[in-house]
Amino acid sequence: MADKPSVLFVCVHNAGRSQMAAGLLRHLAGDRIEIRSAGTEPADAVNPVAIAAMAEIGIDIAAATPTICTADATRSSDVVIATGCGDACPYFPGVSYRDWKLADPAGQPLATVRAIRDDIATRVRALVAELLPTSTPS
């Protein structure tokens, strides 16, 4: 892993789970970690309920745009976290892969998306502690 670790969050549509995870990691780690998110079949826009749930905790993901998961983005990441794409993520030796089994926020009410957000936040805090062991996530 380089001086600055890189993380790629991947889900199918890159409109909910992966965007929330990237926003949370960016909020907690700032520029100390290179952060990307992508989808295997990107949607046209980020889920507005995910945007609302993140705004409640002071994190703005409204400007995020779903993007396609590329082999280059995957290959150049230290850690690739699948947040709901199953086996569709490309595999490259030397990259650490994680599978976070998260509920899909698509079509869910805000209360359900809040619970998904909070689950992601717990996982992201643990990831920060792992990748930046000298810092303390808030």
C-alpha positions in Angstrom: 0.0 0.0 0.0 1.3 3.5 -0.9 1.7 6.3 1.6 -1.8 7.3 0.8 -4.1 4.3 0.6 -6.7 4.1 -2.1 -10.2 2.7 -1.7 -12.8 1.9 -4.4 -16.4 1.4 -3.3 -18.5 -0.6 -5.9 -22.2 -1.3 -6.1 -24.4 -2.0 -9.1 -25.9 1.4 -9.7 -23.3 3.6 -7.8 -26.3 5.6 -6.6 -26.7 4.6 -3.0 -24.5 2.4 -0.9 -21.2 3.1 -2.6 -21.9 6.9 -2.7 -22.8 7.0 1.0 -19.7 5.0 1.8 -17.4 7.3 -0.2 -19.0 10.3 1.3 -18.5 9.0 4.8 -14.9 8.0 4.2 -14.2 11.4 2.7 -15.8 13.1 5.7 -13.7 11.0 8.2 -10.4 10.7 6.3 -10.3 13.9 4.3 -7.5 13.7 1.8 -5.5 11.1 3.7 -7.1 8.3 1.6 -7.8 8.4 -2.1 -11.5 7.6 -2.5 -13.5 6.5 -5.5 -16.9 4.9 -6.1 -18.3 3.2 -9.1 -20.9 0.9 -10.4 -21.2 -2.1 -12.6 -24.4 -0.6 -14.2 -24.4 3.0 -13.1 -27.7 4.8 -12.7 -28.4 8.3 -14.1 -28.3 10.0 -10.7 -27.6 9.4 -7.0 -30.6 8.2 -5.0 -32.3 11.3 -3.6 -33.2 9.5 -0.3 -29.5 8.6 0.1 -28.6 12.2 -0.4 -31.2 13.2 2.2 -30.0 10.7 4.7 -26.4 11.9 4.3 -27.4 15.5 4.6 -29.0 14.8 8.0 -25.5 14.0 9.3 -23.8 17.0 7.5 -22.4 15.1 4.5 -23.3 16.4 1.1 -23.2 13.8 -1.7 -25.7 15.7 -4.0 -23.0 16.6 -6.5 -21.8 13.0 -6.9 -22.3 11.3 -10.2 -22.6 7.6 -10.8 -19.7 6.2 -12.8 -18.8 2.9 -14.4 -16.4 0.6 -12.6 -13.3 0.3 -14.8 -10.5 -2.2 -14.7 -8.0 0.6 -14.3 -9.8 2.0 -11.2 -10.0 -1.4 -9.7 -6.4 -2.4 -10.5 -5.1 0.9 -9.0 -6.9 0.6 -5.7 -5.4 -0.9 -2.6 -8.9 -1.9 -1.3 -12.0 -2.6 -3.3 -15.2 -2.9 -1.3 -18.2 -4.4 -2.9 -21.3 -2.9 -1.3 -23.8 -5.0 -3.3 -22.3 -5.9 -6.7 -21.7 -9.6 -6.0 -19.3 -11.2 -8.4 -19.5 -8.5 -11.1 -16.4 -6.7 -9.7 -13.2 -7.3 -11.7 -10.5 -9.2 -9.8 -6.8 -8.3 -9.8 -4.0 -9.9 -7.8 -2.6 -7.7 -5.1 -5.8 -5.8 -4.5 -7.6 -6.4 -1.2 -11.2 -7.2 -1.8 -14.0 -6.9 0.9 -17.6 -7.7 0.6 -19.9 -5.6 2.7 -23.3 -7.2 2.6 -25.5 -4.1 2.8 -29.2 -3.6 2.2 -30.1 -1.8 -1.0 -31.5 1.7 -0.4 -33.2 1.9 -3.8 -37.0 2.5 -3.3 -36.7 2.5 0.5 -38.1 5.1 2.8 -35.8 7.5 4.6 -36.0 5.6 7.9 -34.7 2.4 6.2 -31.9 4.4 4.4 -30.9 5.9 7.7 -30.3 2.4 9.1 -28.2 1.5 6.0 -26.3 4.7 6.4 -25.5 4.0 10.0 -24.4 0.5 9.2 -22.1 1.9 6.5 -20.8 4.5 9.0 -19.8 1.8 11.5 -17.9 -0.1 8.7 -16.2 3.0 7.4 -15.0 4.0 10.9 -13.4 0.5 11.2 -11.8 0.9 7.7 -10.3 4.3 8.7 -8.9 2.7 11.9 -7.3 0.0 9.8 -5.9 2.1 7.0 -4.9 5.1 9.1 -4.1 3.5 12.5 -2.5 6.6 13.9 -5.7 8.7 13.5 -9.0 8.5 15.4 -12.2 8.6 13.3 -15.0 10.7 14.7 
